[in-house]
Amino acid sequence: MSHFFAYISRLRWIQRWSLMRNAIPEDVATHSWEVGTLAHVLGVIHNNQNPNNKIDAHKLATCGLYHDATEVITGDMPTPVKYHSKAMRNAYKGVEQRAEKELLNLLPTEMHEAF
């Protein structure tokens, strides 16, 4: 299991490719934390405004935290390249799926669904 967390901790070293110029380069770990935080707060807001139609804000946060975890293996590919054509999208999805399996296989099988 420690190998999984060793991989995840390396997300801070993966520089993120941004569509907009940034004064400070962004890493994947920081981006994932921001996405997780925003997903959580949006879920909380939704639940406050829709008491009869609640969603799991904690699950949203978790999805946000791990949504780019495979990039510790693949790196962050520029969006215009990743989505240039249907063939590129499909090829990249295949690479991401293999990276996801590689990461999940570092965890005990009973933990796969949670991650």
N, C-alpha and C positions, 0 to 999 in steps of 0.2 A: 504494500500500500504506500510505502514511503516514496516509491518511484513516481507514483501519480502526483503526489504533492511536490516532489522535486521538479517535475515538468511544469506544473501549474505555477510554481513560484518563479519560473523563468519568463513568464509573460511580461514582466516588467522590463525585460531586455529586448523584447520584440518591438521595434519601432512601427508605429501605425502610419499607413499611407493615408493622407488626408486630401479631400477634394478642395479644401480651402487652405490657403497659406496660414501657417501658425507661427507666432513669434517663438514659441517653445515647442520642440518636437513632442509628440504624444506617444506614449507606449500603450500596448494592448491592455495591460493590467489596469492602468488608470482609466482608460476608455470603458472597460468592463465594469469597473466600480461605479462610474458615473451612470452607465446604462442601468445597472442593478438598482441604484439609488432612485433614479427617475421612475423606473418601472414600479418600484415599491410605493413611492408617494402617489403615483397616478392610480394605483390599485386602491390605496387608502382613500383618496378623494372620490373615486368611483363608488366605493362602499359607503361612504358618508352620504353621498347623494342618491344612492340606490339601495336602500336597506333591504328591499325585497329581491334584489338581484346581485348578491355579493359574489366577488371573485376572490381567489386566494392571492393576496398581495405578497405573501412570503414566497409563494411559488414564482410569481412574476420576478421578484428580486433575484431568486436563485437562477432563473433562466437568463436574466440579464448578466449575472456574474459569470456564467459559464458559456455564454453564447459564442464567444470567439476562442474558446479554450484550444481548439484544434490548431490555431495559428501558432502555437508553441512548436508544432511540427512543420506546418506548411509555410509559416510566415504570413504576412499580410499582403495580399495581392491587390494592386490598384483596381479600384472599382471599374474604371472604363475597360480594363483588360478582362476582368472577371466576367463582365456582362456584355462583352463585345458581340458575341454571337451565341446562338443556341448551342453550338458544338463546344464553345469555351465554357458556357454555364454548366453543361452536362459533365464535361471533363473535370471542372473544378469541384462540382458536387461529389463526384466519385473520389477525388483526392481527399476532400473533407470527410467523407464517410469512412474511408480507410483510416484516416488519422483519428477519428472519433473512436473507432473500434480498438485501435492501438492504445489510446488513453484508457478507455474503459477496461480493457483487459489487464491493466495494472491494478485494478481494484478487485476485491472479491465479488463473485457473480451476484450475490444477494444485494450488493450495493449499486449495481448498474442502473436500475430504474431510477433511483434517487438522483443520479448524476446525469 
